[in-house]
Amino acid sequence: MSQSGSQAAAFFRDVRQSGVVWLVRDDDGSPTHLSADGTRSLPFWSTSPRAKRAAKIWGAGFALSPCPWTPGAVAYCPMPPGMDS
């Protein structure tokens, strides 16, 4: 299995066990870019420690948000007002 394949397998195993994905964001949202079609992809992490490492890299002010995840559904991670763009 490739490194990316083993990482993907670990991600899904962790999420299946915990029922949670983690989003890193601050008052301005997540540090992501808009795609060419104007949509935003939000990076999720499968464990709190992995999300904490990303928040530390991005700098002060970033916090973790746990988002419930159910098999066959999407993560529900509501955005505070003003962070949905």
C-alpha positions as CSV (number, residue, x, y, z in Angstrom):
1,M,0.0,0.0,0.0
2,S,1.3,3.5,-0.8
3,Q,1.9,6.0,1.9
4,S,-1.1,8.0,0.9
5,G,-3.2,4.9,0.8
6,S,-2.1,3.9,4.3
7,Q,-2.8,7.5,5.6
8,A,-6.3,7.4,4.0
9,A,-7.0,4.0,5.6
10,A,-5.9,5.3,9.0
11,F,-8.1,8.4,8.6
12,F,-11.2,6.4,7.9
13,R,-10.4,3.9,10.6
14,D,-10.0,6.7,13.2
15,V,-13.2,8.5,12.1
16,R,-15.2,5.2,12.1
17,Q,-14.1,4.5,15.6
18,S,-14.6,8.0,17.1
19,G,-17.5,9.3,15.0
20,V,-15.8,12.7,14.9
21,V,-13.7,14.7,12.4
22,W,-11.7,17.8,13.4
23,L,-11.7,21.2,11.7
24,V,-9.1,23.9,12.4
25,R,-10.4,27.5,12.1
26,D,-10.2,31.0,13.6
27,D,-12.6,34.0,13.5
28,D,-12.0,34.3,9.8
29,G,-12.6,30.6,9.0
30,S,-10.2,27.9,7.9
31,P,-7.0,28.7,6.2
32,T,-8.1,27.3,2.8
33,H,-8.3,28.7,-0.7
34,L,-11.2,28.9,-3.0
35,S,-11.1,26.5,-6.0
36,A,-11.4,27.8,-9.6
37,D,-15.2,27.3,-9.4
38,G,-15.5,29.3,-6.2
39,T,-16.0,26.4,-3.8
40,R,-14.0,25.9,-0.7
41,S,-12.6,22.6,0.4
42,L,-12.3,22.3,4.2
43,P,-9.4,20.2,5.5
44,F,-10.5,17.7,8.2
45,W,-8.4,15.7,10.6
46,S,-9.3,12.3,12.1
47,T,-7.8,13.0,15.5
48,S,-7.5,16.0,17.9
49,P,-3.7,15.6,18.1
50,R,-3.3,15.8,14.3
51,A,-5.6,18.9,14.2
52,K,-3.6,20.5,17.0
53,R,-0.4,20.1,15.0
54,A,-2.0,21.8,12.0
55,A,-3.3,24.6,14.2
56,K,0.2,25.1,15.7
57,I,1.8,25.3,12.2
58,W,-0.8,28.0,11.1
59,G,-0.2,30.1,14.2
60,A,-1.9,31.7,17.2
61,G,-5.6,32.1,17.2
62,F,-6.6,28.8,15.5
63,A,-8.9,26.5,17.5
64,L,-10.2,23.0,16.9
65,S,-13.8,22.2,16.2
66,P,-15.1,18.7,16.6
67,C,-17.6,17.8,14.0
68,P,-19.9,14.7,14.4
69,W,-19.6,12.2,11.6
70,T,-22.0,9.4,10.8
71,P,-21.3,6.7,8.2
72,G,-22.9,7.5,4.8
73,A,-23.5,11.1,5.8
74,V,-21.5,14.3,5.7
75,A,-19.9,15.9,8.7
76,Y,-22.0,18.6,10.3
77,C,-19.8,21.4,11.5
78,P,-21.8,24.6,11.7
79,M,-19.9,27.8,11.0
80,P,-20.4,30.7,13.3
81,P,-21.9,33.8,11.7
82,G,-19.6,35.4,9.1
83,M,-17.5,32.3,8.6
84,D,-19.5,30.6,5.9
85,S,-17.8,32.2,2.9
